[in-house]
Amino acid sequence: MSTVYATEPAPSGRIVLETTHGPLDLELWCRECPTTTRWIMQLVLDGYFTSNIFHRILPNTLVQCGALIFNEDASAGNETQSTSAADWAEYRNHINVNASRAIERQRFELNSRLRFSHRGIAAMALSLDDNDDDDDARALLHSQFFFTLGEAPYLDGKHVIFGRLTGPTIFNAMRIGQNTAVTEEEE
């Protein structure tokens, strides 16, 4: 008789994120964390993650995506992963209206059955114990999420887990994790 039991609930939603390393098939726990999954699905439907980069890569630990990169050159017509000042202001105002209410709601979306027990777990980057009063910082993190590339029990209870990578697409995330992020100092 096995002493290991599957404790994760059955997923109730699914999205596929297309990356330069291949698709990432993400199963969502919509019943366990409805506010978070609704937010992620809305961002996907709005095309927010289109041409977005994995801006934070910690090898063998996690890859993070969802940062809105502000670049004044965007208004000059450069085709870079960026946004104009007007788009940034509109986005920031939109997020700040509901950010604090959504963050408070996410506190109730912690589920004891959802843990960082294996690779491929998807969670929101905004920490639940973040007491930062800087609305701009909270707005920036509100749309960011990460995938784990291994076990991360030290993150349990700190971030809302909303999904998991499935099938062979986990290897696409691991290939992303083998890359190094380019910083501004290196450019």
C-alpha positions in Angstrom: 0.0 0.0 0.0 1.3 3.4 -0.9 2.1 6.0 1.7 2.1 8.8 -0.8 -1.3 10.2 -1.7 -2.3 12.8 -4.3 -3.4 15.8 -2.2 -3.9 18.3 -5.0 -7.5 18.9 -6.1 -8.7 18.2 -9.6 -8.1 21.2 -11.9 -11.1 22.9 -13.4 -9.7 25.2 -16.0 -6.9 25.3 -18.5 -4.9 27.8 -20.6 -2.0 27.4 -22.9 0.8 30.0 -23.0 2.8 30.1 -26.2 6.5 30.8 -25.6 9.7 30.9 -27.7 10.6 27.6 -26.0 7.2 25.9 -26.9 3.8 25.9 -25.3 3.2 25.8 -21.5 0.0 23.8 -20.7 -1.3 25.2 -17.5 -4.1 23.6 -15.5 -6.0 26.0 -13.2 -7.6 25.4 -9.8 -10.6 27.7 -10.4 -12.7 26.3 -7.6 -9.9 26.8 -5.0 -8.8 30.3 -6.1 -11.5 31.9 -8.2 -10.3 35.5 -8.0 -6.7 34.7 -9.0 -7.7 32.4 -11.9 -10.3 34.8 -13.1 -7.6 37.6 -13.1 -5.0 35.4 -15.0 -7.6 34.3 -17.5 -8.7 37.9 -18.1 -5.1 38.9 -18.7 -4.6 36.1 -21.1 -7.8 37.0 -23.0 -6.7 40.6 -23.2 -3.4 39.6 -24.7 -1.4 41.0 -21.8 1.2 38.2 -21.9 1.6 38.4 -25.7 5.3 39.1 -26.3 5.9 39.3 -22.6 9.3 38.0 -21.4 10.3 35.8 -18.5 12.2 38.6 -16.7 13.3 36.8 -13.6 15.0 33.5 -13.9 16.5 31.7 -10.9 18.1 28.5 -12.3 16.6 25.3 -10.9 14.3 27.4 -8.8 11.7 29.5 -10.7 10.9 31.6 -13.7 8.8 34.7 -13.4 6.7 36.4 -16.1 4.2 39.2 -16.4 6.2 42.4 -15.9 4.9 45.4 -17.7 8.1 47.0 -19.0 8.0 50.8 -19.3 10.1 52.2 -22.0 9.8 55.8 -23.3 11.2 54.6 -26.7 7.8 52.8 -27.3 6.2 56.0 -28.2 8.9 56.5 -30.9 7.7 53.4 -32.7 10.3 50.9 -31.5 9.0 47.3 -31.6 10.3 46.3 -28.2 8.6 44.6 -25.2 7.4 47.8 -23.6 4.6 50.2 -23.2 4.1 53.9 -23.6 3.7 56.4 -20.8 -0.1 56.8 -21.5 -0.6 53.0 -21.5 1.4 52.7 -18.3 -0.7 55.3 -16.6 -4.0 53.7 -17.7 -2.8 50.3 -16.6 -1.6 51.6 -13.2 -4.9 53.3 -12.6 -6.9 50.2 -13.6 -4.9 48.0 -11.3 -4.9 50.3 -8.3 -8.7 50.5 -8.3 -9.1 46.8 -7.5 -5.6 45.8 -6.3 -6.1 46.1 -2.5 -9.5 44.3 -2.7 -8.1 41.5 -4.8 -5.1 41.1 -2.6 -7.3 40.8 0.5 -9.5 38.3 -1.4 -6.4 36.2 -2.3 -5.6 35.7 1.4 -8.7 33.5 1.4 -7.5 31.6 -1.6 -4.7 29.8 0.3 -5.5 26.1 0.3 -3.8 23.6 2.5 -4.0 21.0 -0.4 -2.0 23.3 -2.7 1.7 23.3 -1.9 5.0 23.9 -3.7 5.8 20.2 -3.5 7.0 19.6 -7.0 8.1 21.4 -10.2 5.6 23.2 -12.4 3.5 24.9 -9.7 2.2 28.3 -10.8 1.7 31.0 -8.3 1.2 34.8 -8.1 4.4 36.7 -7.5 2.9 39.2 -5.1 3.6 37.8 -1.7 0.6 37.7 0.7 2.7 39.0 3.6 3.8 42.0 1.5 3.1 45.1 3.6 4.5 47.5 1.0 2.3 50.6 0.9 3.8 51.6 -2.5 0.8 51.3 -4.9 3.0 51.3 -8.0 5.1 48.4 -6.7 1.9 46.4 -5.8 0.5 47.2 -9.3 3.6 45.9 -10.9 3.5 42.6 -9.1 -0.2 42.1 -9.3 0.0 40.7 -12.8 3.2 38.7 -12.3 3.3 35.0 -11.7 6.0 32.3 -11.6 6.5 28.6 -12.2 8.7 26.5 -9.9 11.4 24.4 -11.3 11.7 22.2 -8.3 10.3 21.8 -4.8 9.9 25.1 -2.8 8.3 24.3 0.6 9.7 27.6 2.0 7.1 29.4 -0.3 4.1 27.6 1.2 1.5 30.0 2.6 3.3 33.0 1.1 2.0 33.0 -2.5 -1.4 32.0 -3.9 -1.0 28.9 -6.0 -3.4 28.8 -8.9 -2.2 26.1 -11.3 0.3 23.6 -12.5 2.1 22.8 -15.7 1.2 19.5 -17.1 2.5 16.9 -19.5 5.7 17.4 -21.5 5.3 21.2 -21.4 7.1 21.2 -18.0 10.3 20.6 -20.0 9.7 23.8 -21.9 9.6 25.7 -18.6 12.8 24.0 -17.5 14.5 25.1 -20.7 13.4 28.6 -20.0 14.9 28.2 -16.5 18.3 27.3 -18.0 18.5 30.6 -19.8 19.9 33.7 -18.1 18.0 36.9 -18.0 19.6 39.9 -19.6 19.9 42.9 -17.2 20.2 46.5 -18.2 23.9 46.6 -17.1 24.7 43.8 -19.6 23.1 45.6 -22.6 
